[in-house]
Amino acid sequence: MQIQIPEKVNKIIRTLAAAGHEAYAVGGCVRDAVLGREPADWDITTSALPMEVKALFGRTIDTGLQHGTVTVMLGQEGFEVTTYRVDGEYEDCRHPKEVQFTRSLTEDLKRRDFTINAMAYNEEAGLVDAFDGIADLRKGVIRCVGRAEERFMEDALRMLRAIRFSAQLGFVLEEKTRAAITKLCGNLKKVSAERIQAELVKLLTSPHPEKLREAWESGITQVVLPEFDVCMACGQNNPHHIYSVGEHTLHALEQTEADKVLRLAVLFHDFGKPQVKTTDAEGIDHFKRHPEVSEELAGKILRRLKFDNETTGQVKKLVWCHDYHPALTPAGVRRAVNRIGEELFPLYLKVQRADILAQNPAMQEPKLQALQEVGQLYDRIRQEKECVTLKQLAVSGRDLMEAGFASGPGLGEILQYLLELVLEEPKRNRKDRLLQEALRRYKISDSANEAFYDMDADDRI
């Protein structure tokens, strides 16, 4: 079997071979090349020791000498070159206590996680596939190299990686691999939140985010995302739904484009439902205030998993507004854009659409029609460049001060009042008209101005 290797990778392999060393492209890049996918990066494994690698190339970076890894720089590109190694005993279900270098490629491949990631290739030797990775690629199977329990005891994160690869490739878990995950998934408690986060995002943004169901079935989510298990157990006896909260979430994820913020928002959008669930006399379930509770839970989970502040803020806002339905009027949609934010409003429309498409099909049509009308009104508002934020208002705080208003927090109250007028009637967004309205409303004089700032906020507007 032949695969295409970038010329720079070949150059590194040839340079090492010319000096008497073995060298191969290895791991995920070989897997992706066999599948006809574009590898994200190319890793190289070699019999050469780190210092021998450094001696052969002009520019190198000591990426991880203790683990045998040197980054070779060719132009602006870096390629990780790692010495064949055998890992020692693992002390924390994540990292080996020590690493021993070896001259055997097979020994190096033995320590890798899955058969599809344990293949090596160079143009001279061709494909080295000691563990039938090609057969598993053809069958669409995720299978551990050697004994699954040993691989997962070495590195607990591999269990979540197995689900992630299954989601990215559309593969199934081999039976012994699945059984080992179910047995050992509790060890994921020892893995850092940052590593859990990275794998969860890759799973969610994969072509098959519904594979999160397998993480639930195998017990993984009980360890890393227990709130999801609560949702899977929460039924929805309501005319608008045909699935449990968790199954509804999985179906909604399938209807969402592969964007990190969107899929996180859809994942969390109903997490608050189990907490607020009530059942009326007719046996119908209700979930009042679930968006607010879901937003709070999303914030806690995102912080627990060490997400950045920007992602956390965007996801929380989308969860909070996912069930918000503006009046089907231009003014109603302008207020919705103001409330949700210009940047997030298109995402809000996508989240709501995914939510609807995962509900009872018999109830979807009028909801989708209403959502389409909101989208059309929003497009018109954008085309007309109508004012929906304070930044777009034709007057500023400075303009108000120049008109005679004293500086202070009351300026914000006036600007908000003027924005409400413009949201209702965009033609009012002219500096002269808005200043006139402010002066008329608040009757500027020294005494009136002073009295205005003495009033409670609720009385001013």
C-alpha positions as CSV (number, residue, x, y, z in Angstrom):
1,M,0.0,0.0,0.0
2,Q,1.3,3.4,-0.9
3,I,0.3,6.7,0.7
4,Q,1.4,10.3,-0.1
5,I,3.8,11.8,2.3
6,P,4.7,15.5,2.2
7,E,8.1,16.2,0.8
8,K,9.4,17.8,4.1
9,V,8.4,14.6,6.0
10,N,10.2,12.5,3.4
11,K,13.3,14.8,3.7
12,I,13.5,14.1,7.5
13,I,13.0,10.4,7.0
14,R,15.7,10.2,4.3
15,T,18.1,12.3,6.3
16,L,17.8,9.9,9.3
17,A,18.0,6.9,7.0
18,A,21.2,8.2,5.3
19,A,22.8,8.4,8.8
20,G,22.0,4.8,9.4
21,H,18.8,5.2,11.4
22,E,15.3,3.9,10.9
23,A,12.5,6.5,10.5
24,Y,8.8,6.3,9.7
25,A,5.7,8.5,9.6
26,V,3.6,7.1,12.4
27,G,0.2,7.2,14.2
28,G,-2.8,9.3,13.3
29,C,-1.2,10.8,10.2
30,V,-0.8,7.4,8.7
31,R,-4.3,6.4,9.6
32,D,-5.8,9.6,8.0
33,A,-3.7,9.2,4.9
34,V,-4.9,5.6,4.4
35,L,-8.5,6.9,4.9
36,G,-7.9,9.6,2.3
37,R,-8.2,12.4,4.9
38,E,-5.8,15.3,5.2
39,P,-3.7,14.8,8.3
40,A,-3.6,17.7,10.7
41,D,0.1,17.1,11.3
42,W,2.8,14.5,10.6
43,D,4.7,12.7,13.4
44,I,7.8,10.8,12.8
45,T,9.3,7.9,14.9
46,T,12.9,6.9,14.6
47,S,15.5,4.5,16.1
48,A,17.8,7.6,16.5
49,L,18.3,9.0,20.0
50,P,17.2,12.6,20.6
51,M,20.8,14.0,20.5
52,E,21.5,12.0,17.3
53,V,18.4,13.7,15.8
54,K,19.5,17.1,16.9
55,A,22.9,16.6,15.3
56,L,21.4,15.9,11.9
57,F,19.3,19.1,11.6
58,G,20.1,22.7,11.7
59,R,17.1,24.0,13.7
60,T,15.5,21.9,16.4
61,I,13.4,22.5,19.5
62,D,13.7,20.4,22.6
63,T,10.0,19.6,22.8
64,G,10.3,16.8,25.3
65,L,13.8,15.3,25.4
66,Q,12.9,13.1,28.5
67,H,10.3,11.4,26.3
68,G,12.5,11.3,23.3
69,T,10.8,14.1,21.3
70,V,12.6,16.7,19.3
71,T,10.8,19.1,16.9
72,V,12.7,19.5,13.6
73,M,12.1,22.9,12.0
74,L,12.1,23.0,8.2
75,G,11.3,26.6,7.2
76,Q,8.3,27.7,9.3
77,E,7.0,24.2,9.8
78,G,7.8,22.0,12.8
79,F,7.7,18.2,12.8
80,E,7.9,16.1,15.9
81,V,10.5,13.3,15.8
82,T,10.3,10.8,18.6
83,T,12.7,8.0,19.4
84,Y,11.3,4.5,19.6
85,R,10.4,3.9,23.2
86,V,9.0,1.5,25.8
87,D,7.0,3.2,28.6
88,G,7.6,2.1,32.2
89,E,5.0,1.7,34.9
90,Y,2.2,4.2,34.9
91,E,1.7,5.9,38.3
92,D,-1.4,8.1,37.7
93,C,-3.4,6.5,34.9
94,R,-1.9,9.1,32.6
95,H,1.9,9.3,32.6
96,P,4.7,6.7,32.8
97,K,7.2,6.9,35.6
98,E,10.0,6.5,33.2
99,V,10.6,6.0,29.4
100,Q,13.2,3.6,28.0
101,F,14.4,4.0,24.5
102,T,14.5,1.0,22.2
103,R,15.8,0.2,18.7
104,S,12.6,-1.8,17.9
105,L,9.8,-0.2,15.9
106,T,7.4,-3.1,16.9
107,E,8.1,-2.4,20.6
108,D,7.3,1.2,20.1
109,L,4.1,0.5,18.3
110,K,3.0,-1.9,21.1
111,R,2.6,0.9,23.5
112,R,0.2,2.9,21.4
113,D,-3.5,3.1,22.1
114,F,-5.5,1.7,19.2
115,T,-4.6,-0.5,16.2
116,I,-5.6,2.2,13.7
117,N,-3.1,4.5,15.4
118,A,-0.3,1.9,15.6
119,M,0.8,1.9,11.9
120,A,4.0,3.3,10.5
121,Y,5.1,4.1,6.9
122,N,8.0,5.1,4.8
123,E,8.5,4.9,1.1
124,E,11.2,2.2,1.3
125,A,9.6,-0.2,3.7
126,G,6.0,0.6,2.9
127,L,3.3,0.1,5.6
128,V,4.2,-1.5,8.9
129,D,1.0,-2.8,10.4
130,A,1.8,-5.3,13.2
131,F,-1.6,-5.2,14.8
132,D,-4.0,-5.3,11.9
133,G,-4.9,-1.7,11.9
134,I,-5.8,-1.8,8.2
135,A,-8.3,-4.6,8.9
136,D,-9.9,-2.5,11.6
137,L,-10.0,0.6,9.4
138,R,-11.8,-1.5,6.8
139,K,-14.2,-2.9,9.3
140,G,-14.8,0.5,11.0
141,V,-13.7,-0.8,14.4
142,I,-11.9,0.9,17.3
143,R,-9.8,-1.8,19.0
144,C,-7.0,-1.5,21.6
145,V,-3.5,-2.7,20.8
146,G,-3.0,-5.8,22.9
147,R,-5.1,-6.1,26.1
148,A,-7.6,-3.2,26.4
149,E,-7.5,-3.2,30.2
150,E,-3.7,-2.7,30.1
151,R,-4.0,0.2,27.6
152,F,-6.6,1.9,29.7
153,M,-4.8,1.3,33.0
154,E,-1.8,3.0,31.5
155,D,-3.7,6.1,30.3
156,A,-7.3,6.5,31.4
157,L,-7.9,9.3,28.9
158,R,-7.7,6.7,26.2
159,M,-11.3,5.6,27.1
160,L,-12.7,8.9,26.2
161,R,-10.4,9.0,23.1
162,A,-12.0,5.7,22.0
163,I,-15.4,7.3,22.0
164,R,-14.0,10.4,20.3
165,F,-12.4,8.4,17.5
166,S,-15.7,6.5,17.1
167,A,-17.5,9.8,16.7
168,Q,-14.9,11.3,14.3
169,L,-14.7,8.3,12.1
170,G,-18.2,6.8,12.5
171,F,-16.6,3.6,13.8
172,V,-17.9,1.2,16.5
173,L,-16.1,0.0,19.6
174,E,-14.7,-3.5,19.6
175,E,-16.4,-5.7,22.3
176,K,-13.4,-6.1,24.6
177,T,-12.5,-2.5,24.2
178,R,-16.1,-1.5,25.2
179,A,-16.1,-3.9,28.2
180,A,-12.8,-2.5,29.5
181,I,-14.1,1.0,29.3
182,T,-17.2,0.1,31.4
183,K,-15.0,-1.6,33.9
184,L,-12.3,1.1,34.3
185,C,-14.1,4.4,33.4
186,G,-13.9,5.5,37.0
187,N,-10.1,6.1,36.5
188,L,-11.1,9.2,34.4
189,K,-11.4,11.0,37.7
190,K,-7.6,11.1,37.8
191,V,-7.4,12.9,34.4
192,S,-7.1,16.7,34.4
193,A,-10.2,18.8,33.5
194,E,-8.2,20.4,30.6
195,R,-7.7,17.0,28.9
196,I,-11.3,16.0,29.4
197,Q,-12.4,19.3,27.9
198,A,-10.3,18.8,24.8
199,E,-11.6,15.3,24.1
200,L,-15.2,16.3,24.8
201,V,-15.0,19.2,22.4
202,K,-13.5,17.0,19.7
203,L,-16.4,14.5,20.3
204,L,-19.0,17.2,20.2
205,T,-17.7,18.8,17.0
206,S,-17.3,15.5,15.2
207,P,-19.6,14.3,12.4
208,H,-21.3,12.1,15.0
209,P,-21.9,14.0,18.3
210,E,-24.7,11.6,19.1
211,K,-21.9,9.1,20.0
212,L,-22.1,10.8,23.4
213,R,-24.7,8.2,24.0
214,E,-21.9,5.6,24.0
215,A,-20.1,7.6,26.6
216,W,-23.3,7.4,28.7
217,E,-23.8,3.7,28.1
218,S,-20.3,2.8,29.1
219,G,-20.4,5.0,32.2
220,I,-18.0,7.7,31.1
221,T,-20.4,10.6,31.4
222,Q,-21.3,9.5,35.0
223,V,-17.6,10.4,35.8
224,V,-16.9,13.4,33.6
225,L,-20.4,14.8,32.9
226,P,-22.9,13.4,35.5
227,E,-25.5,16.1,34.7
228,F,-26.0,14.4,31.4
229,D,-26.9,11.1,33.1
230,V,-29.6,13.0,35.0
231,C,-31.0,14.3,31.8
232,M,-31.1,10.8,30.3
233,A,-33.2,9.6,33.2
234,C,-35.6,12.6,32.9
235,G,-38.7,11.8,30.9
236,Q,-40.8,14.5,29.1
237,N,-44.5,13.5,29.2
238,N,-45.5,16.6,27.2
239,P,-47.2,17.0,23.8
240,H,-44.1,18.9,22.5
241,H,-41.7,16.0,23.2
242,I,-41.3,12.3,22.3
243,Y,-37.8,11.8,24.0
244,S,-36.3,12.0,27.4
245,V,-34.4,15.2,28.0
246,G,-31.1,13.4,27.3
247,E,-32.3,11.8,24.1
248,H,-33.8,15.1,22.9
249,T,-30.4,16.7,23.5
250,L,-28.6,14.0,21.4
251,H,-31.1,14.4,18.5
252,A,-30.7,18.2,18.8
253,L,-26.9,17.9,18.6
254,E,-27.3,15.9,15.3
255,Q,-29.2,18.9,13.9
256,T,-26.5,21.4,14.9
257,E,-23.6,22.4,12.7
258,A,-20.1,21.4,13.9
259,D,-19.2,24.6,15.8
260,K,-17.9,24.4,19.3
261,V,-20.0,27.1,20.8
262,L,-23.2,26.0,19.1
263,R,-22.8,22.4,20.1
264,L,-21.9,23.2,23.7
265,A,-25.0,25.4,23.9
266,V,-27.2,22.7,22.5
267,L,-25.6,20.1,24.8
268,F,-26.4,22.3,27.9
269,H,-29.7,24.0,26.7
270,D,-32.0,21.7,28.8
271,F,-29.7,20.6,31.6
272,G,-31.9,22.5,34.1
273,K,-35.1,20.6,33.2
274,P,-34.7,17.8,35.8
275,Q,-34.4,20.4,38.5
276,V,-37.6,22.3,37.6
277,K,-39.8,19.4,36.4
278,T,-43.4,19.4,37.7
279,T,-46.3,17.3,36.7
280,D,-49.9,18.6,36.6
281,A,-53.1,16.8,37.5
282,E,-53.4,15.4,34.0
283,G,-50.0,13.9,34.2
284,I,-48.4,16.5,31.8
285,D,-44.8,17.5,32.6
286,H,-43.8,21.1,32.7
287,F,-40.3,22.7,32.9
288,K,-40.9,26.4,33.8
289,R,-37.7,28.5,34.2
290,H,-35.5,25.8,32.8
291,P,-33.5,28.2,30.6
292,E,-32.3,30.2,33.6
293,V,-31.4,27.0,35.6
294,S,-29.7,25.5,32.5
295,E,-27.7,28.7,32.1
296,E,-26.5,28.4,35.7
297,L,-25.6,24.8,35.4
298,A,-23.8,25.4,32.1
299,G,-21.6,28.0,33.7
300,K,-20.7,25.7,36.6
301,I,-19.8,22.8,34.2
302,L,-17.8,25.0,31.8
303,R,-15.8,26.4,34.7
304,R,-15.3,22.9,36.1
305,L,-13.9,21.8,32.8
306,K,-11.7,24.9,32.6
307,F,-13.2,26.5,29.5
308,D,-12.1,30.0,28.6
309,N,-14.2,33.0,29.7
310,E,-15.3,33.9,26.1
311,T,-16.6,30.5,25.3
312,T,-18.3,30.3,28.7
313,G,-20.0,33.6,28.3
314,Q,-21.3,32.9,24.8
315,V,-22.6,29.4,25.7
316,K,-24.3,30.7,28.8
317,K,-26.1,33.4,26.8
318,L,-27.3,31.0,24.1
319,V,-28.6,28.6,26.8
320,W,-30.4,31.4,28.5
321,C,-32.1,32.6,25.4
322,H,-32.7,29.3,23.6
323,D,-36.4,29.3,24.4
324,Y,-37.0,33.0,23.9
325,H,-39.7,33.8,21.3
326,P,-39.8,37.4,20.2
327,A,-43.0,39.1,18.8
328,L,-43.2,38.5,15.1
329,T,-42.8,42.2,14.3
330,P,-39.8,44.2,13.2
331,A,-39.8,46.0,16.6
332,G,-40.1,42.6,18.4
333,V,-37.1,41.2,16.5
334,R,-35.1,44.4,17.0
335,R,-35.6,44.1,20.8
336,A,-34.6,40.5,20.6
337,V,-31.3,41.3,18.8
338,N,-30.7,44.0,21.4
339,R,-31.4,41.6,24.2
340,I,-29.4,38.7,22.8
341,G,-26.6,40.6,21.0
342,E,-25.8,41.1,17.4
343,E,-22.9,38.6,17.4
344,L,-24.9,35.8,19.0
345,F,-28.3,36.3,17.4
346,P,-27.5,34.2,14.3
347,L,-26.3,31.4,16.6
348,Y,-29.5,31.8,18.7
349,L,-31.6,31.1,15.6
350,K,-29.5,27.9,14.9
351,V,-29.8,26.7,18.4
352,Q,-33.6,27.2,18.4
353,R,-33.9,25.4,15.1
354,A,-32.0,22.4,16.4
355,D,-34.1,22.4,19.5
356,I,-37.3,22.4,17.5
357,L,-36.1,19.6,15.1
358,A,-35.6,17.3,18.1
359,Q,-39.1,17.8,19.4
360,N,-42.4,16.1,18.5
361,P,-42.5,16.1,14.7
362,A,-46.3,16.7,14.9
363,M,-45.7,20.1,16.6
364,Q,-42.7,21.3,14.5
365,E,-44.2,23.1,11.5
366,P,-45.7,26.2,13.2
367,K,-42.6,26.6,15.3
368,L,-40.3,26.4,12.3
369,Q,-42.5,28.8,10.4
370,A,-42.4,31.3,13.2
371,L,-38.6,30.9,13.4
372,Q,-38.3,31.5,9.7
373,E,-40.3,34.7,10.0
374,V,-37.9,35.9,12.8
375,G,-35.0,35.1,10.5
376,Q,-36.5,37.0,7.6
377,L,-37.2,40.1,9.8
378,Y,-33.7,39.9,11.1
379,D,-32.3,39.8,7.6
380,R,-34.3,42.9,6.7
381,I,-33.1,44.7,9.9
382,R,-29.5,44.0,8.9
383,Q,-30.1,45.1,5.3
384,E,-31.6,48.4,6.4
385,K,-28.8,48.8,9.0
386,E,-31.4,49.6,11.7
387,C,-30.2,50.6,15.1
388,V,-30.3,47.7,17.7
389,T,-27.6,48.8,20.1
390,L,-26.5,51.8,22.1
391,K,-23.4,52.0,19.9
392,Q,-25.6,52.6,16.8
393,L,-27.7,55.3,18.5
394,A,-27.3,58.7,16.8
395,V,-26.6,60.4,20.1
396,S,-24.0,59.7,22.8
397,G,-23.4,60.6,26.4
398,R,-21.2,63.4,25.2
399,D,-24.0,64.8,23.0
400,L,-26.3,64.8,26.0
401,M,-23.7,66.6,28.2
402,E,-23.2,69.2,25.5
403,A,-27.0,69.7,25.4
404,G,-27.0,70.5,29.1
405,F,-27.2,67.2,31.0
406,A,-24.8,66.7,33.9
407,S,-22.4,63.8,33.7
408,G,-23.2,60.8,35.8
409,P,-25.0,57.5,35.7
410,G,-28.3,59.1,34.7
411,L,-26.9,59.6,31.2
412,G,-27.2,55.8,30.7
413,E,-30.8,55.9,31.8
414,I,-31.6,58.6,29.2
415,L,-29.7,56.7,26.4
416,Q,-31.6,53.5,27.2
417,Y,-34.9,55.4,27.0
418,L,-33.9,56.8,23.6
419,L,-32.8,53.4,22.4
420,E,-36.2,52.0,23.3
421,L,-37.8,54.7,21.2
422,V,-35.6,53.8,18.2
423,L,-36.1,50.1,18.6
424,E,-39.8,50.8,18.2
425,E,-39.4,53.3,15.4
426,P,-36.0,53.2,13.6
427,K,-36.7,56.5,11.8
428,R,-36.3,58.3,15.1
429,N,-32.6,57.5,15.1
430,R,-31.5,61.1,14.2
431,K,-29.4,63.2,16.5
432,D,-31.6,66.2,16.4
433,R,-34.8,64.3,17.0
434,L,-33.3,62.3,19.9
435,L,-31.8,65.4,21.6
436,Q,-35.2,67.1,21.2
437,E,-36.9,64.1,22.8
438,A,-34.4,64.0,25.6
439,L,-34.8,67.7,26.4
440,R,-38.6,67.4,26.1
441,R,-38.8,64.4,28.3
442,Y,-36.5,65.6,31.0
443,K,-37.0,69.4,30.7
444,I,-33.4,70.4,31.3
445,S,-32.9,73.1,33.9
446,D,-30.6,73.2,36.8
447,S,-33.3,72.3,39.2
448,A,-34.9,69.7,36.9
449,N,-31.5,68.2,36.1
450,E,-30.7,67.9,39.8
451,A,-34.1,66.5,40.6
452,F,-33.6,63.9,37.8
453,Y,-30.4,62.5,39.4
454,D,-32.1,62.3,42.8
455,M,-34.9,60.1,41.4
456,D,-34.9,56.3,41.6
457,A,-34.0,54.7,38.3
458,D,-37.5,53.2,38.0
459,D,-39.1,56.6,38.2
460,R,-36.8,58.3,35.6
461,I,-37.9,56.3,32.6
